[in-house]
Amino acid sequence: MAARPRSYPRGGILLGLALSLFAAGAAAEVPLKPDHPTRYVVRHGDTLWDIAGRFLHEPWRWGEIWQANPDIGDPDLIYPGDVLVLTWVDGEPRIGRAGGGMRTVKLTPRVRVEALDRAIPVVPANVIAPFLSQAYVLDKVEMDAAPYVVGFPEEHIVAGLADSIYVRTIATGEVDSFDIIRPGPAYVDPDTEEVLGYEAAYVANAELERPGDPARLRIERSEVEVAVGDRLIPANESEPLRRLEPRAAPSGLRGRIIGVLNGVTQIGQYNVVVLNRGSADGVASGHVFAVYQGGEERPDDVKGGLADWRNWRDESPLNAEFWYDKYRVVDWHDGRPGEDTPVPPHVVARKPVATYVAPYERSGLLLVFRAFPRVSFALVMDAQRPMKVLDSVGAPET
């Protein structure tokens, strides 16, 4: 085992690594945390993101320092009970599995919905599992073209488990399993006001009994009751996401949070958010975005004279200037070219005397786990402060 190299600055250890994902001779600097462990025992409930976060400031870059050993049967996976050891080889960090000889392992992240004694996932699998198979985004063309529930054999208003439904139109029996979804509100781009797609909630699963117009299907699973107007799409038969490789989002790509699933208002860790960028914009599962807050105009009380050290003691709620000096009261006009039409005198617009633009500050990290053409779903992995809809996202600075 090579000797540990000389000490590095307190702010982190920056190591030049020759990486297979770069051209020959290229190198990257990966900052290790100052308090990183040298040995860690994998436990039930761990995720690869959390383990990587014990070693790195930037957990999504773990693939740059953890490398696979071809002598191991499945080198991409680690399991509860594995002992991971950090060492240095030729001045570069390596993660190895202790016991039975050193075996370096590449912690290529995988998401699996499976028993705890199996390989650990990159993120809490139970958090995103419902959104992998039971959440959809459809564009208007897809929604209009989808077969839809038109009625029921019995005179019901809605249908539940084991009930039959009539659907227009399923002409053939090539597909025999369908997810029933309910169209919801539109996702609208806040900058262009363009409709990016429509939220569609999972309602039930149904098996085809007889094709036709109308076709007849039987409900096999149900989250809520099926109603006339619900749409059908071929069942999502793909297994839950088996491979998720975190990496920085494309440089220069910018977007916004336009929604949050499950109806929360203050967005925090492990909430699922909707971004106004999708596969058509180059977004793919595994992309990591940083969330940024700022960019808004704020009052400059110093330049505006409100924070003058000479008179701050005189300010109080009893002083009229306390309430009004911060703003200049001006008549409001309708702004039409060539016209100057003030509204009634009691309607005024208050504008700060002096302002500045707040710098953008990073408030969290998102990991995209499902991308649709115009929008994508992302899991909040880290939250330094509460986030909100319309916050900006972009590639994380390293």
C-alpha positions as CSV (number, residue, x, y, z in Angstrom):
1,M,0.0,0.0,0.0
2,A,1.4,3.4,-1.0
3,A,2.2,5.9,1.7
4,R,-0.2,8.7,2.2
5,P,0.9,11.9,0.5
6,R,1.7,15.2,2.1
7,S,-1.0,17.2,3.9
8,Y,-3.3,19.5,1.9
9,P,-5.2,22.7,2.7
10,R,-7.9,22.6,5.3
11,G,-10.6,23.5,2.8
12,G,-10.5,20.1,1.2
13,I,-8.1,17.8,-0.6
14,L,-7.9,18.5,-4.4
15,L,-6.6,15.5,-6.3
16,G,-5.9,15.3,-10.0
17,L,-7.4,12.1,-11.4
18,A,-7.0,10.6,-14.8
19,L,-10.6,9.6,-15.6
20,S,-11.8,7.3,-18.2
21,L,-14.7,9.6,-19.1
22,F,-12.2,12.3,-20.1
23,A,-9.8,12.4,-23.0
24,A,-6.4,10.8,-22.4
25,G,-4.3,13.0,-20.2
26,A,-7.2,15.0,-18.8
27,A,-7.6,15.4,-15.0
28,A,-10.2,16.5,-12.5
29,E,-10.0,17.8,-9.0
30,V,-12.4,16.1,-6.6
31,P,-12.6,17.7,-3.1
32,L,-12.7,15.3,-0.2
33,K,-14.3,16.5,3.0
34,P,-11.8,17.5,5.7
35,D,-13.5,15.1,8.2
36,H,-13.9,12.2,5.8
37,P,-13.6,8.7,7.3
38,T,-10.9,6.3,6.2
39,R,-13.1,3.3,7.0
40,Y,-16.9,2.8,6.8
41,V,-19.2,-0.2,7.4
42,V,-22.2,-0.2,5.1
43,R,-25.5,-0.5,7.0
44,H,-29.1,-1.3,6.2
45,G,-30.8,1.9,5.2
46,D,-27.7,3.5,3.7
47,T,-27.8,5.0,0.2
48,L,-24.9,5.5,-2.1
49,W,-25.5,9.2,-2.1
50,D,-25.2,9.4,1.7
51,I,-22.1,7.2,1.8
52,A,-20.5,9.4,-0.9
53,G,-21.4,12.5,1.0
54,R,-19.3,11.2,3.9
55,F,-16.3,11.4,1.7
56,L,-17.0,14.1,-0.9
57,H,-18.2,17.7,-1.0
58,E,-19.9,16.7,-4.3
59,P,-21.5,13.3,-3.9
60,W,-22.5,13.0,-7.5
61,R,-18.7,12.7,-8.5
62,W,-18.1,9.5,-6.6
63,G,-17.5,7.6,-9.9
64,E,-14.4,9.6,-10.4
65,I,-12.6,8.1,-7.4
66,W,-14.3,4.7,-6.9
67,Q,-13.3,2.2,-9.6
68,A,-14.5,-1.3,-10.4
69,N,-12.4,-4.4,-10.0
70,P,-13.0,-6.8,-12.8
71,D,-12.1,-9.7,-10.5
72,I,-15.3,-9.2,-8.5
73,G,-18.5,-10.9,-9.7
74,D,-20.6,-7.8,-9.8
75,P,-18.2,-4.9,-9.1
76,D,-20.9,-2.2,-9.3
77,L,-22.7,-3.2,-6.2
78,I,-22.1,-2.9,-2.5
79,Y,-24.1,-4.5,0.3
80,P,-24.9,-4.0,4.0
81,G,-21.9,-5.4,6.0
82,D,-19.3,-4.4,3.4
83,V,-16.4,-2.5,4.9
84,L,-15.1,0.3,2.7
85,V,-11.6,1.6,3.2
86,L,-10.2,4.8,1.7
87,T,-6.5,4.6,0.7
88,W,-4.1,6.5,-1.6
89,V,-2.4,4.9,-4.6
90,D,0.2,7.0,-6.3
91,G,-1.2,10.1,-4.6
92,E,-4.8,9.4,-5.7
93,P,-7.7,8.2,-3.5
94,R,-9.2,4.8,-3.9
95,I,-12.1,3.1,-2.2
96,G,-11.6,-0.6,-1.5
97,R,-13.6,-3.4,0.2
98,A,-11.7,-4.7,3.2
99,G,-11.5,-8.5,3.9
100,G,-10.3,-11.2,1.6
101,G,-7.7,-8.9,0.2
102,M,-8.2,-5.4,-1.0
103,R,-10.8,-5.2,-3.8
104,T,-11.6,-1.8,-5.1
105,V,-15.2,-1.2,-6.0
106,K,-16.8,1.4,-8.2
107,L,-19.9,2.6,-6.4
108,T,-21.9,3.0,-9.6
109,P,-25.3,4.0,-8.3
110,R,-28.3,1.8,-8.8
111,V,-31.8,2.3,-7.8
112,R,-33.5,-1.0,-6.8
113,V,-36.9,-1.5,-5.0
114,E,-35.9,-4.7,-3.2
115,A,-35.2,-6.3,0.1
116,L,-32.8,-4.5,2.5
117,D,-30.3,-7.4,2.4
118,R,-29.8,-6.7,-1.3
119,A,-27.5,-4.0,-2.9
120,I,-28.1,-0.6,-1.5
121,P,-29.7,2.1,-3.7
122,V,-28.4,5.5,-4.7
123,V,-31.4,7.2,-3.1
124,P,-34.3,6.0,-0.9
125,A,-36.0,3.8,-3.3
126,N,-39.4,3.9,-1.5
127,V,-39.5,7.7,-2.0
128,I,-39.3,7.7,-5.8
129,A,-40.9,4.3,-6.5
130,P,-44.5,5.7,-7.0
131,F,-43.2,8.3,-9.4
132,L,-41.4,5.8,-11.5
133,S,-44.5,3.9,-12.5
134,Q,-47.5,5.8,-11.3
135,A,-46.9,9.4,-12.4
136,Y,-47.1,10.7,-16.0
137,V,-46.9,13.8,-18.1
138,L,-48.7,13.8,-21.4
139,D,-48.8,16.4,-24.2
140,K,-52.1,17.4,-25.7
141,V,-51.7,15.2,-28.7
142,E,-51.1,12.1,-26.6
143,M,-54.0,13.0,-24.3
144,D,-56.4,13.5,-27.2
145,A,-55.3,10.3,-28.9
146,A,-55.5,8.1,-25.8
147,P,-58.5,5.7,-25.4
148,Y,-60.9,6.9,-22.7
149,V,-63.5,5.5,-20.4
150,V,-66.9,6.1,-21.9
151,G,-69.2,4.1,-19.5
152,F,-69.8,0.9,-17.5
153,P,-71.7,-2.4,-18.2
154,E,-73.7,-1.9,-15.0
155,E,-75.4,1.5,-14.4
156,H,-72.6,2.9,-12.2
157,I,-71.3,6.4,-11.9
158,V,-67.8,5.2,-11.1
159,A,-66.1,1.8,-11.1
160,G,-63.8,0.1,-8.6
161,L,-61.8,-3.1,-8.1
162,A,-63.0,-6.1,-10.2
163,D,-65.6,-3.9,-12.0
164,S,-65.7,-3.8,-15.8
165,I,-65.5,-0.6,-17.9
166,Y,-66.2,0.4,-21.5
167,V,-63.4,2.2,-23.4
168,R,-63.2,3.9,-26.7
169,T,-61.3,2.7,-28.8
170,I,-59.1,-0.3,-28.5
171,A,-59.2,-2.0,-31.8
172,T,-56.8,-5.0,-31.3
173,G,-55.6,-7.2,-28.5
174,E,-51.9,-6.5,-29.1
175,V,-51.7,-4.8,-25.7
176,D,-53.8,-6.4,-22.9
177,S,-52.7,-4.4,-19.8
178,F,-53.4,-0.7,-19.4
179,D,-52.9,2.0,-16.8
180,I,-55.8,4.3,-16.3
181,I,-54.8,7.9,-15.7
182,R,-56.7,11.1,-15.0
183,P,-55.6,14.3,-16.8
184,G,-54.8,17.1,-14.4
185,P,-53.6,20.7,-14.7
186,A,-51.2,21.9,-17.3
187,Y,-47.5,22.5,-16.7
188,V,-46.8,26.0,-18.0
189,D,-43.3,27.4,-18.7
190,P,-43.1,30.5,-16.4
191,D,-40.9,32.4,-18.9
192,T,-42.6,31.6,-22.2
193,E,-46.1,30.7,-20.9
194,E,-46.0,27.7,-23.2
195,V,-47.9,24.6,-22.1
196,L,-45.2,21.9,-21.6
197,G,-47.5,19.0,-20.8
198,Y,-50.4,17.9,-18.6
199,E,-50.0,16.2,-15.2
200,A,-51.7,12.8,-15.2
201,A,-52.4,11.0,-12.0
202,Y,-52.5,7.2,-11.8
203,V,-56.0,5.9,-11.1
204,A,-56.0,2.1,-11.7
205,N,-54.8,-0.8,-13.8
206,A,-57.1,-2.8,-16.1
207,E,-56.8,-6.0,-18.2
208,L,-58.4,-6.2,-21.6
209,E,-61.4,-8.6,-21.8
210,R,-62.5,-7.8,-25.3
211,P,-61.2,-5.3,-27.9
212,G,-63.6,-3.1,-29.9
213,D,-65.4,0.2,-29.9
214,P,-66.2,0.2,-27.1
215,A,-63.7,-2.3,-25.7
216,R,-64.4,-4.0,-22.4
217,L,-61.7,-4.1,-19.6
218,R,-61.7,-5.4,-16.0
219,I,-60.1,-3.3,-13.2
220,E,-57.3,-5.4,-11.5
221,R,-55.8,-2.7,-9.2
222,S,-57.2,0.6,-8.1
223,E,-55.9,3.6,-6.3
224,V,-59.1,5.6,-6.7
225,E,-62.4,4.9,-8.4
226,V,-62.5,5.1,-12.2
227,A,-64.6,7.8,-13.8
228,V,-65.9,8.5,-17.3
229,G,-63.3,10.6,-19.1
230,D,-60.2,8.8,-17.6
231,R,-57.6,8.0,-20.2
232,L,-55.8,4.7,-20.8
233,I,-52.2,4.1,-21.9
234,P,-50.3,0.8,-22.1
235,A,-49.2,-0.3,-18.7
236,N,-45.7,0.7,-17.7
237,E,-44.2,-2.7,-17.7
238,S,-40.6,-1.6,-17.3
239,E,-39.1,-2.5,-13.9
240,P,-38.3,0.3,-11.5
241,L,-35.2,2.2,-12.6
242,R,-32.3,-0.2,-12.4
243,R,-29.4,2.1,-13.2
244,L,-29.0,5.8,-12.1
245,E,-25.6,7.4,-12.6
246,P,-25.5,10.8,-11.0
247,R,-23.6,13.4,-13.0
248,A,-23.7,17.2,-13.4
249,A,-26.4,18.6,-15.7
250,P,-25.2,20.0,-19.0
251,S,-23.2,23.1,-18.5
252,G,-25.2,26.2,-19.5
253,L,-28.6,24.6,-19.2
254,R,-30.9,26.7,-17.0
255,G,-34.4,26.0,-15.9
256,R,-37.1,26.5,-13.2
257,I,-39.0,24.5,-10.6
258,I,-42.5,24.6,-11.9
259,G,-44.3,22.2,-9.6
260,V,-44.0,20.0,-6.6
261,L,-45.7,16.6,-6.3
262,N,-47.8,15.6,-3.3
263,G,-48.9,19.2,-2.7
264,V,-46.3,20.6,-0.3
265,T,-45.5,24.3,-0.4
266,Q,-42.1,24.5,1.4
267,I,-39.8,22.2,-0.6
268,G,-37.2,20.3,1.4
269,Q,-35.2,17.1,1.3
270,Y,-36.7,14.1,-0.5
271,N,-39.6,16.1,-2.0
272,V,-40.2,15.5,-5.7
273,V,-40.2,18.6,-7.9
274,V,-41.1,19.2,-11.6
275,L,-38.6,21.1,-13.8
276,N,-39.4,22.9,-17.0
277,R,-36.7,21.1,-18.9
278,G,-36.9,17.6,-20.3
279,S,-35.3,15.1,-22.7
280,A,-35.8,17.6,-25.6
281,D,-33.5,20.0,-23.7
282,G,-30.9,17.3,-23.1
283,V,-32.0,16.4,-19.6
284,A,-31.7,12.7,-18.6
285,S,-32.1,10.5,-15.6
286,G,-29.1,11.0,-13.3
287,H,-28.5,14.6,-14.0
288,V,-27.8,16.7,-10.9
289,F,-29.0,20.3,-10.8
290,A,-28.3,22.9,-8.2
291,V,-31.2,25.2,-7.0
292,Y,-30.4,28.9,-6.9
293,Q,-32.3,31.7,-5.2
294,G,-31.8,35.3,-5.8
295,G,-31.9,37.6,-8.9
296,E,-34.8,39.7,-7.5
297,E,-34.7,43.5,-7.0
298,R,-34.4,44.6,-3.4
299,P,-34.5,48.1,-1.8
300,D,-31.1,49.7,-1.1
301,D,-31.7,51.5,2.2
302,V,-28.2,52.9,2.4
303,K,-28.3,54.7,-1.0
304,G,-32.0,55.5,-0.4
305,G,-31.0,57.3,2.9
306,L,-33.0,55.0,5.2
307,A,-29.9,53.5,6.9
308,D,-28.0,56.7,7.5
309,W,-26.1,56.1,10.7
310,R,-26.8,59.7,11.8
311,N,-30.6,59.5,12.0
312,W,-31.4,55.8,12.5
313,R,-32.2,56.5,16.2
314,D,-34.9,58.9,15.2
315,E,-36.8,56.3,13.2
316,S,-39.9,54.9,14.9
317,P,-43.4,53.9,14.0
318,L,-44.5,57.3,15.2
319,N,-42.5,59.0,12.6
320,A,-44.2,59.4,9.1
321,E,-40.8,58.9,7.4
322,F,-40.6,55.5,9.0
323,W,-43.4,54.4,6.8
324,Y,-43.1,56.4,3.6
325,D,-39.5,57.5,3.1
326,K,-38.5,54.1,1.9
327,Y,-40.7,54.6,-1.2
328,R,-41.3,57.4,-3.7
329,V,-45.1,57.8,-4.3
330,V,-45.8,58.4,-7.9
331,D,-48.9,58.6,-10.1
332,W,-49.5,55.4,-12.0
333,H,-50.1,55.6,-15.8
334,D,-51.4,52.9,-18.1
335,G,-48.2,53.0,-20.1
336,R,-49.8,53.0,-23.6
337,P,-47.5,54.7,-26.2
338,G,-48.4,58.3,-26.9
339,E,-50.8,58.5,-24.0
340,D,-50.4,59.7,-20.4
341,T,-53.6,58.8,-18.6
342,P,-53.3,58.8,-14.8
343,V,-55.7,56.8,-12.8
344,P,-57.7,58.4,-9.9
345,P,-55.4,60.2,-7.4
346,H,-55.9,57.6,-4.6
347,V,-54.3,55.0,-6.7
348,V,-50.5,55.3,-6.5
349,A,-47.5,53.1,-7.3
350,R,-44.8,52.9,-4.7
351,K,-41.3,52.3,-6.0
352,P,-38.1,51.9,-4.0
353,V,-35.9,55.0,-4.2
354,A,-32.8,52.8,-4.7
355,T,-32.5,49.1,-5.4
356,Y,-29.9,46.4,-6.0
357,V,-30.2,42.9,-7.5
358,A,-29.6,40.1,-5.0
359,P,-26.9,37.6,-6.1
360,Y,-27.8,34.0,-6.8
361,E,-27.1,31.7,-3.9
362,R,-27.2,27.9,-4.0
363,S,-30.0,26.5,-1.8
364,G,-30.0,22.8,-2.7
365,L,-29.3,19.9,-5.1
366,L,-31.8,17.9,-7.2
367,L,-31.3,14.5,-8.9
368,V,-33.4,13.9,-12.0
369,F,-34.8,10.3,-12.0
370,R,-37.4,10.6,-14.8
371,A,-37.4,12.7,-17.9
372,F,-40.3,13.4,-20.2
373,P,-39.9,15.4,-23.5
374,R,-40.6,18.8,-22.0
375,V,-40.5,18.4,-18.2
376,S,-38.7,16.1,-15.7
377,F,-39.1,14.8,-12.2
378,A,-36.3,15.4,-9.7
379,L,-35.7,14.4,-6.1
380,V,-34.4,17.0,-3.6
381,M,-31.2,15.4,-2.3
382,D,-29.9,18.3,-0.3
383,A,-31.5,21.5,1.0
384,Q,-29.6,24.3,2.7
385,R,-32.8,26.4,2.9
386,P,-36.4,26.0,2.0
387,M,-37.0,26.1,-1.8
388,K,-40.1,27.1,-3.7
389,V,-41.8,26.9,-7.0
390,L,-40.1,29.2,-9.6
391,D,-36.6,28.9,-8.1
392,S,-33.9,28.7,-10.7
393,V,-31.9,25.5,-11.4
394,G,-28.7,25.0,-13.3
395,A,-25.6,22.8,-13.4
396,P,-23.9,22.7,-10.0
397,E,-20.6,24.7,-9.8
398,T,-17.7,22.6,-8.8
